Amino acid sequence: MGILSMKYVFIATAGTAASNGNIKISFRSRCHVDCAKLAEQCPGARFIVDHCGNADVKAFFKPGDKRLADLKVEHAADQWKRDIETLAAKKNVICKISGIIARVPKEWSADDLAPVVNHCLDSFGPER
C-alpha cells in the first residue's frame, strides 16, 4: 500500500473511530497543519491535542537566557502559536494542558510555562 493510500485509510479509520469516542493526537510541532486537515476531514470525531501540541517552553525564553546554553529549541514560538490557532479554529479539536515540562531545562518555574498555557487557553477557551 502506498503512502497516499495509507493516508486515506487513516482518515477513514479516524472517521470511524469518532463513533467510539475521542481521538488523542500527539505530534511534533511541524505536524499541526496535517492534524488540522484531518480534523476538518473527520468532523464527527473529537480530537484531543495532547501536551499543548508538544510546545517547547524554551522557545519562549528571552534571547541570551543562560538556561538555553547547549540546548536545542524544537520550534519558533510564533510558529507554534499560529499552529495552535489553526487547530483551535476547528471546533472538533480540544487541547489537553499536560506534559509541558517534558522539555524544560533543569532550572524552571511556573512563569516559564505561562506563555504556553495562556496561549492554549486564549486559543481554545476554557471549555475546550
Backbone torsions as a table, in degrees:
resi	resn	phi	psi	omega
1	MET	NA	131.0	-179.8
2	GLY	-76.4	168.1	-178.5
3	ILE	-61.3	-42.3	-179.5
4	LEU	-62.9	-42.6	178.3
5	SER	-63.3	-41.1	179.3
6	MET	-62.8	-36.0	179.3
7	LYS	-59.6	-46.2	-178.0
8	TYR	-71.6	-32.4	174.9
9	VAL	-64.7	-41.6	178.9
10	PHE	-63.2	-43.9	179.6
11	ILE	-61.9	-44.4	179.0
12	ALA	-63.3	-40.6	179.1
13	THR	-64.9	-42.4	178.9
14	ALA	-62.9	-41.2	178.6
15	GLY	-63.3	-40.4	178.3
16	THR	-68.1	-38.7	-179.3
17	ALA	-63.6	-21.7	-178.6
18	ALA	-58.2	-33.7	-179.7
19	SER	-71.6	-14.7	-179.4
20	ASN	-101.4	2.2	179.0
21	GLY	129.9	-146.3	-174.5
22	ASN	-89.9	157.9	174.1
23	ILE	-120.5	115.1	179.1
24	LYS	-86.1	129.5	178.3
25	ILE	-119.0	126.6	176.9
26	SER	-126.8	126.3	-171.0
27	PHE	-153.7	165.1	174.8
28	ARG	-76.5	160.6	-174.4
29	SER	-58.9	-31.2	-176.7
30	ARG	-75.0	-0.8	-177.8
31	CYS	-104.8	3.4	-177.2
32	HIS	-56.4	-43.4	-176.3
33	VAL	-64.2	-42.4	177.7
34	ASP	-62.5	-38.7	178.8
35	CYS	-67.0	-37.1	177.0
36	ALA	-64.5	-40.3	177.4
37	LYS	-64.4	-40.2	178.7
38	LEU	-62.5	-44.0	178.7
39	ALA	-61.4	-37.7	178.6
40	GLU	-66.7	-38.0	-177.9
41	GLN	-79.1	-13.2	-179.9
42	CYS	-127.3	66.8	-173.4
43	PRO	-64.9	-18.3	178.5
44	GLY	-83.1	-10.4	-180.0
45	ALA	-91.3	149.3	172.6
46	ARG	-110.0	118.1	-177.0
47	PHE	-98.6	137.5	178.5
48	ILE	-111.9	114.1	175.8
49	VAL	-77.8	113.5	-176.1
50	ASP	-83.9	148.3	173.0
51	HIS	54.7	40.9	178.9
52	CYS	54.4	36.8	-179.5
53	GLY	67.0	29.5	-179.8
54	ASN	53.6	44.2	177.9
55	ALA	-62.2	141.2	173.7
56	ASP	-97.9	106.0	-177.3
57	VAL	-54.9	-32.8	-178.5
58	LYS	-62.2	-22.6	179.3
59	ALA	-63.7	-18.9	-177.6
60	PHE	-99.5	-0.5	177.2
61	PHE	-70.1	152.5	177.7
62	LYS	-70.6	143.1	176.3
63	PRO	-55.2	138.9	179.6
64	GLY	89.0	-4.2	178.0
65	ASP	-58.1	124.6	-176.1
66	LYS	-61.0	-23.9	-179.1
67	ARG	-70.4	-13.9	179.9
68	LEU	-85.5	-8.6	-177.9
69	ALA	-55.1	125.9	177.4
70	ASP	64.2	17.3	178.0
71	LEU	-112.3	142.5	178.5
72	LYS	-91.8	135.3	174.3
73	VAL	-99.3	127.7	-171.8
74	GLU	-73.7	-25.0	-176.8
75	HIS	-160.8	165.4	174.6
76	ALA	-81.1	143.6	-178.7
77	ALA	-59.9	-44.7	-177.7
78	ASP	-64.2	-38.0	178.9
79	GLN	-67.0	-43.5	178.4
80	TRP	-60.2	-42.2	179.1
81	LYS	-60.4	-46.0	179.0
82	ARG	-62.6	-40.8	-179.8
83	ASP	-64.3	-41.6	178.0
84	ILE	-63.9	-40.3	178.4
85	GLU	-63.9	-36.7	177.0
86	THR	-63.4	-44.3	177.9
87	LEU	-65.9	-41.7	-178.2
88	ALA	-65.9	-22.7	178.2
89	ALA	-68.4	-18.6	177.8
90	LYS	-88.7	115.5	-173.9
91	LYS	-68.5	-13.7	178.1
92	ASN	-96.6	17.5	178.0
93	VAL	-118.4	130.9	174.9
94	ILE	-120.4	165.4	-176.6
95	CYS	-123.4	130.8	177.9
96	LYS	-98.2	119.4	178.5
97	ILE	-81.6	99.6	-177.0
98	SER	-163.6	164.5	170.0
99	GLY	60.4	14.5	-173.7
100	ILE	-79.9	-5.8	177.3
101	ILE	-88.9	2.3	-177.2
102	ALA	-60.9	-30.2	-176.1
103	ARG	-114.7	13.4	-179.8
104	VAL	-74.7	152.8	176.0
105	PRO	-72.5	176.3	-177.9
106	LYS	-57.8	-38.6	179.0
107	GLU	-103.0	117.1	178.8
108	TRP	-152.5	166.1	178.5
109	SER	-139.0	170.0	177.7
110	ALA	-59.8	-32.1	178.2
111	ASP	-60.9	-30.6	178.3
112	ASP	-67.7	-28.2	-178.5
113	LEU	-84.4	-20.7	-173.1
114	ALA	-54.6	-43.5	-178.4
115	PRO	-60.5	-36.9	179.9
116	VAL	-70.9	-51.6	-178.6
117	VAL	-61.2	-46.5	-177.8
118	ASN	-64.0	-38.8	179.9
119	HIS	-67.9	-38.8	177.0
120	CYS	-63.4	-44.6	178.9
121	LEU	-64.5	-41.6	178.8
122	ASP	-65.3	-36.7	-175.6
123	SER	-80.0	-45.7	-175.6
124	PHE	-93.1	-23.4	-173.9
125	GLY	82.6	161.9	-177.0
126	PRO	-68.9	-21.3	-178.3
127	GLU	-81.2	-16.9	179.6
128	ARG	-123.4	NA	NA
